């Protein structure tokens, strides 16, 4: 039961078992009780009933806009410590009641709170329970409520939001961006940018150490390049090469490449290259025609190689492999 609800009930019940005070004070108290009851009867005042429940009784809504699997005790540390310090969860999660399910409630807003309380209960703090407010919501209403609550939160990544929007536009708005933008009260161009992010090809997504690092502005910058076949081919090739490095890092072989560096390498790979093949000063070995590569010049028994300092690692390796192939021949 909420503090607000307790206060109202205390006011309604106050004085019933006490001697009546002066007429003026008794009348004022009766008027206050009457006004409070009248507001509730007319719908001008809405009461919220809060529940403290075992988080195990709750499951995430399948359309929740936060990837629960990405939550850890590290990225929820601020919330865990806050609940522990205050002795309770400060703001209730929004849930729907379930019927005929192994769980009693479905979480619409409050995944981090659910994780934090669950973690505390599993780590020597069994006294904590999950504070929830039960609401009757359609799926579209639940989507909009979750979006409004989390839109400005930095711990929801651009990519998570983009995927959520891409699913919602099909499920609730018939694929109509304008209709969806009106319901969310955002501009169509703003919504379009997130829908573009959700369409990034898989190999480009895999180039990032984690999809939580992928920003909307990356997709916005890459989109025109991906529409040019030659540039798109170079971007995809570089992305696949970076993805292999990230996979090795995941196995403890070297460090991860941060998101900003990945973005720089992808855009750099798409830059137009001067078309040069062979020149009098040596032979050019490149990943593909028109690209920069390694210039090789033989002087007696020595071989001199030169290449641009900003040549991508993928281009450099491919060019060197082409040179080695000619030596084997």
C-alpha positions in Angstrom: 0.0 0.0 0.0 1.4 3.4 -1.0 2.2 6.2 1.5 -0.3 8.4 -0.3 -3.0 5.7 0.1 -2.1 5.4 3.8 -2.4 9.1 4.3 -5.9 9.2 2.7 -7.1 6.3 4.8 -5.7 7.9 8.0 -7.5 11.1 7.1 -10.8 9.3 6.5 -10.6 7.3 9.7 -9.1 10.0 11.9 -11.3 11.0 14.9 -13.8 8.1 14.6 -12.7 6.7 17.9 -12.0 10.0 19.6 -14.2 12.5 21.4 -15.5 15.2 19.0 -13.6 18.4 19.2 -15.0 21.9 18.9 -17.8 22.2 16.2 -15.5 24.2 13.9 -12.7 21.7 13.9 -15.1 18.7 13.6 -16.8 20.3 10.7 -13.6 21.1 8.9 -12.5 17.5 9.4 -15.8 16.2 8.1 -15.6 18.5 5.1 -12.1 17.4 4.3 -13.1 13.7 4.4 -16.2 14.4 2.3 -14.1 16.3 -0.3 -11.6 13.4 -0.5 -14.3 10.8 -0.9 -16.1 13.0 -3.5 -12.9 13.4 -5.6 -12.4 9.6 -5.7 -16.0 9.0 -6.6 -15.9 11.5 -9.4 -12.7 10.2 -10.8 -10.8 13.4 -10.1 -8.4 11.5 -7.8 -7.0 8.1 -8.8 -5.5 5.8 -6.3 -2.6 3.5 -7.1 -2.3 0.2 -5.3 1.3 -0.9 -5.1 2.5 -4.5 -4.3 5.7 -5.9 -2.9 6.3 -9.2 -4.6 8.9 -11.8 -5.1 10.7 -10.9 -8.4 10.6 -14.6 -9.3 6.9 -14.2 -9.8 7.5 -11.7 -12.6 8.7 -12.2 -16.2 9.8 -9.7 -18.7 7.3 -8.7 -21.4 8.7 -10.2 -24.6 8.5 -6.7 -26.2 10.4 -5.0 -23.4 12.7 -2.4 -24.9 15.7 -3.4 -22.8 17.8 -6.5 -23.4 17.6 -8.2 -20.0 20.5 -10.6 -21.0 22.8 -7.6 -21.1 22.2 -6.6 -17.5 25.0 -7.3 -15.0 25.8 -6.5 -11.5 28.3 -4.0 -12.8 26.0 -2.0 -15.1 23.3 -2.1 -12.4 25.6 -1.2 -9.6 24.2 2.3 -9.0 20.7 0.9 -8.6 21.8 -2.1 -6.5 23.7 0.2 -4.1 20.8 2.7 -4.0 18.2 0.2 -3.1 20.5 -1.3 -0.4 21.3 2.2 1.0 17.6 3.3 1.1 16.4 -0.1 2.4 13.8 -0.3 -0.4 13.1 0.3 -4.1 12.2 3.9 -4.6 10.0 3.8 -7.7 7.6 1.0 -8.6 7.9 -1.0 -11.8 4.9 -1.1 -14.1 3.5 -4.6 -14.6 0.5 -6.4 -16.1 -1.3 -9.2 -14.3 -1.0 -12.6 -16.0 -3.6 -15.3 -16.0 -2.9 -19.0 -16.5 0.8 -18.6 -16.5 3.7 -19.8 -14.4 4.3 -16.2 -13.5 1.8 -13.7 -11.9 3.1 -10.5 -13.5 4.6 -9.3 -16.7 7.1 -6.4 -16.5 6.5 -3.5 -18.9 8.8 -1.0 -17.3 11.4 -1.9 -14.7 13.9 -4.5 -16.0 16.8 -2.9 -14.2 14.9 -2.7 -10.9 13.9 -6.4 -11.4 17.5 -7.4 -11.9 18.7 -5.3 -9.0 16.2 -6.8 -6.5 16.8 -10.3 -7.8 20.5 -9.9 -7.4 20.2 -8.6 -3.9 17.9 -11.5 -2.9 20.4 -14.0 -4.4 23.3 -12.3 -2.6 22.4 -12.3 1.1 19.6 -9.7 1.1 16.4 -11.9 1.0 14.4 -9.2 2.7 14.1 -7.1 -0.4 11.0 -7.4 -2.6 10.0 -6.0 -5.9 7.8 -2.9 -5.8 5.2 -3.0 -8.6 2.2 -1.1 -9.8 -0.3 -3.2 -11.7 -2.0 -1.7 -14.8 -4.4 -2.9 -17.5 -2.6 -2.1 -20.8 -2.9 -3.1 -24.4 0.4 -4.0 -26.1 0.5 -0.7 -28.0 -0.1 1.2 -24.8 2.6 -0.9 -23.0 5.0 -0.1 -25.9 4.4 3.6 -25.6 4.6 3.7 -21.9 8.0 1.8 -21.9 9.3 4.1 -24.6 8.3 7.3 -22.7 9.9 6.1 -19.5 13.2 5.0 -21.2 13.6 7.4 -24.1 16.0 9.8 -22.4 17.9 7.2 -20.4 21.5 6.7 -21.5 21.5 3.1 -20.2 19.2 2.1 -23.1 21.4 1.9 -26.1 20.6 3.3 -29.5 20.6 -0.1 -31.0 18.2 -1.6 -28.4 15.8 1.3 -29.1 16.1 0.9 -32.8 15.2 -2.8 -32.7 12.3 -2.0 -30.5 11.0 0.6 -32.9 11.5 -1.7 -35.9 9.4 -4.4 -34.3 6.7 -1.9 -33.1 6.1 -0.3 -36.5 5.1 -3.7 -37.9 3.1 -4.9 -34.9 1.1 -1.8 -34.0 1.3 0.8 -36.9 1.0 -1.2 -40.1 4.4 -0.2 -41.2 3.4 3.5 -41.3 6.2 5.7 -40.0 4.0 8.8 -39.9 1.3 7.1 -37.7 3.9 5.8 -35.3 5.7 9.2 -35.1 2.4 10.9 -34.2 1.6 8.3 -31.5 5.1 8.7 -30.0 5.0 12.5 -30.4 8.4 12.5 -32.3 9.3 13.8 -35.7 9.2 11.4 -38.7 12.9 12.1 -39.6 13.9 11.3 -36.0 12.1 8.0 -36.0 13.5 7.2 -39.5 17.0 7.5 -38.3 16.4 4.8 -35.6 14.7 2.5 -38.2 17.8 2.9 -40.4 20.0 1.8 -37.5 17.8 -1.4 -37.1 18.5 -2.3 -40.7 22.3 -2.3 -40.5 23.7 -5.6 -42.0 24.7 -8.3 -39.7 28.4 -8.3 -40.6 28.6 -4.6 -39.8 26.9 -5.2 -36.5 29.4 -8.0 -35.7 32.3 -5.5 -36.2 31.4 -3.9 -32.9 32.5 -5.5 -29.6 28.9 -5.2 -28.3 25.8 -3.9 -30.0 25.1 -1.6 -27.1 28.0 0.5 -28.4 26.4 1.1 -31.8 25.2 4.7 -32.2 22.4 6.0 -34.3 24.9 8.5 -35.9 27.0 5.6 -37.1 24.2 4.2 -39.2 23.3 7.7 -40.4 26.8 8.3 -41.7 27.2 4.8 -43.3 23.8 4.7 -45.0 24.8 6.8 -48.1 28.1 4.8 -48.5 26.3 1.5 -48.3 24.1 2.6 -51.2 27.2 2.8 -53.5 28.2 -0.8 -54.5 32.0 -0.2 -54.6 32.0 1.6 -51.2 29.6 -1.0 -49.7 31.9 -3.8 -50.8 34.9 -2.2 -49.1 32.9 -1.5 -45.9 31.6 -5.1 -45.7 35.1 -6.5 -46.2 36.6 -4.3 -43.5 33.7 -5.1 -41.2 34.3 -8.8 -41.6 38.0 -8.4 -40.9 37.3 -6.3 -37.7 34.8 -8.9 -36.6 37.5 -11.6 -36.6 39.6 -9.4 -34.4 36.7 -8.9 -32.0 36.1 -12.6 -31.9 39.7 -13.2 -31.0 39.5 -10.6 -28.2 36.5 -12.4 -26.8 38.7 -15.5 -26.5 41.3 -13.5 -24.6 43.6 -13.0 -27.6 44.2 -9.3 -27.7 42.1 -6.3 -26.8 38.7 -5.2 -28.2 38.5 -2.4 -30.7 36.3 0.4 -29.3 33.2 1.5 -31.2 34.6 4.9 -32.3 37.6 3.2 -33.9 35.4 0.6 -35.6 33.3 3.4 -37.1 36.4 5.3 -38.3 37.8 2.2 -40.0 34.5 1.4 -41.7 34.2 5.0 -43.1 37.8 5.1 -44.1 37.5 1.9 -46.0 34.8 3.5 -48.1 36.8 6.5 -49.2 37.3 6.7 -53.0 40.7 5.5 -54.0 42.8 6.8 -56.9 42.9 4.4 -59.8 46.5 3.4 -60.2 47.9 0.0 -61.2 51.5 0.0 -62.3 53.8 3.0 -62.4 57.4 3.4 -63.4 58.6 3.5 -59.8 57.3 0.0 -59.0 54.4 -2.3 -58.9 51.2 -1.7 -56.9 49.6 -4.6 -55.1 46.1 -3.8 -53.8 43.1 -5.6 -52.5 40.9 -4.5 -55.4 41.3 -2.4 -58.5 41.2 1.3 -57.8 42.3 0.9 -54.1 45.4 2.0 -52.4 47.9 -0.7 -51.5 51.6 -1.6 -51.3 54.0 -0.1 -53.8 56.8 -2.6 -54.4 60.1 -1.8 -56.2 63.0 -4.2 -56.6 66.5 -2.8 -56.5 69.1 -5.5 -57.1 68.6 -8.1 -54.4 66.5 -5.7 -52.2 62.8 -5.1 -52.3 61.4 -1.8 -51.1 57.8 -1.5 -50.1 55.8 1.6 -49.3 52.2 2.3 -48.4 50.1 5.1 -46.9 50.2 5.4 -43.1 46.4 5.4 -42.9 45.9 2.3 -45.1 43.5 0.0 -43.2 44.9 -3.2 -41.8 42.5 -5.3 -43.9 43.7 -3.5 -47.1 47.3 -3.9 -46.1 47.1 -7.6 -45.4 45.2 -8.3 -48.6 47.7 -6.4 -50.6 50.7 -8.1 -49.0 49.0 -11.5 -49.6 48.7 -10.6 -53.3 52.4 -9.8 -53.4 53.3 -13.1 -51.7 51.2 -14.9 -54.3 53.4 -13.5 -57.1 56.5 -14.7 -55.3 55.2 -18.2 -55.0 54.4 -18.2 -58.7 
